[in-house]
Amino acid sequence: MNKLRVMIAEDHQDMCQVMVGFLKKNFEVVGAVHDGRDLVDAAASLLPDVIVSDISMPRLTGLQAMRELNARGCKIPFLFVTSDPDLIMQEALSYVDKLDVRLELVPAVEAVALGTQYISARARSQ
């Protein structure tokens, strides 16, 4: 059985390495980029099954990158990782709170790959 192909976009190197470490055990991590423009370019060529993206990044935000990919017809599911979920909640997008990455990242990627919205447990408990 083929593993899900996941791409990561995170501008903080340490956080990017943490996410790669958690995800590579269960998925094929096909790329890791550090800004939104590189996210668009890499995703368009790599065509991952799921994109795990920070919101605030240089050159394009994660939301801008998602919109640009969608406008190009590249409908790849996004899972956002953020410490400020307000923007995500307004648009009803899937996300994991950065404080919960260790526990939630893998099941969240699995849910998003199946077309299910994922909302971080931190938000669900409020």
C-alpha positions in Angstrom: 0.0 0.0 0.0 1.3 3.4 -0.9 1.8 6.0 1.8 0.1 9.3 1.6 2.4 12.0 0.1 2.7 15.0 2.3 4.3 18.4 1.8 5.2 20.8 4.6 5.4 24.6 4.4 6.8 26.2 7.6 9.1 29.2 7.8 10.6 28.3 11.2 13.3 25.7 10.7 12.9 24.1 14.1 9.2 23.7 13.7 9.6 22.4 10.2 12.0 19.7 11.4 9.6 18.7 14.2 6.8 18.2 11.7 8.9 16.3 9.3 10.0 14.0 12.2 6.4 13.3 13.2 5.1 12.8 9.7 7.8 10.7 8.1 7.0 7.8 10.3 3.5 7.4 8.8 3.7 9.3 5.4 6.0 10.0 2.6 7.2 13.6 3.1 7.8 14.7 -0.5 9.0 18.2 0.3 9.5 20.9 2.9 9.6 24.6 2.0 10.0 27.8 4.0 7.8 30.4 2.3 4.5 30.6 0.5 5.9 31.2 -3.0 8.0 28.1 -2.8 4.9 26.2 -1.5 3.0 27.1 -4.7 5.8 26.2 -7.0 6.7 22.9 -5.3 3.1 21.8 -4.8 2.3 22.4 -8.5 5.1 20.0 -9.5 5.1 17.5 -6.6 1.3 17.2 -6.3 1.2 15.9 -2.8 -1.9 14.3 -1.3 -2.0 16.8 1.6 -0.2 20.0 2.3 0.6 20.9 5.9 1.2 24.7 6.1 1.9 27.5 8.5 -0.4 30.5 8.1 2.2 33.3 8.4 5.1 32.9 6.0 7.2 35.2 3.9 6.3 36.0 0.3 2.8 34.5 0.5 0.8 33.4 3.5 -0.4 29.8 3.7 -3.9 31.0 2.9 -2.7 33.0 -0.2 -0.8 29.9 -1.4 -3.8 27.7 -1.0 -6.0 30.2 -3.0 -3.4 30.5 -5.7 -3.1 26.7 -6.0 -6.9 26.4 -6.1 -7.1 29.1 -8.8 -4.6 27.0 -10.9 -6.9 24.0 -10.5 -4.6 22.3 -8.0 -7.2 21.2 -5.4 -4.8 19.7 -2.8 -6.2 19.4 0.7 -4.6 21.8 3.2 -4.1 21.3 6.9 -2.9 24.5 8.6 -0.7 24.6 11.7 -1.1 27.8 13.6 -1.0 29.4 17.1 -3.6 31.9 16.0 -6.7 30.0 14.7 -8.9 33.0 14.3 -8.3 33.3 10.5 -8.8 29.6 10.0 -12.0 29.4 12.0 -13.5 32.2 9.9 -13.0 30.2 6.8 -13.9 26.8 8.3 -10.5 25.3 7.3 -8.8 22.4 8.9 -6.1 23.2 11.4 -3.9 21.9 14.3 -2.8 24.3 17.1 1.0 24.5 17.2 0.9 23.5 20.9 -0.9 20.2 19.9 1.3 19.2 16.9 2.8 16.2 18.8 -0.6 14.6 19.5 -2.7 15.7 16.6 -0.6 16.1 13.5 -0.8 12.5 12.2 -4.5 12.0 12.8 -5.3 15.4 11.4 -3.4 14.6 8.1 -5.3 11.3 7.9 -8.6 13.1 8.3 -7.9 15.8 5.8 -6.7 13.3 3.3 -10.2 11.6 3.6 -11.9 14.9 3.0 -12.9 15.4 6.6 -12.5 18.8 8.3 -10.1 18.7 11.3 -10.4 21.2 14.1 -7.7 21.2 16.8 -8.9 19.7 20.1 -7.9 23.0 21.8 -10.7 24.7 19.9 -13.2 21.9 20.3 -12.8 22.0 24.1 -13.7 25.7 24.3 
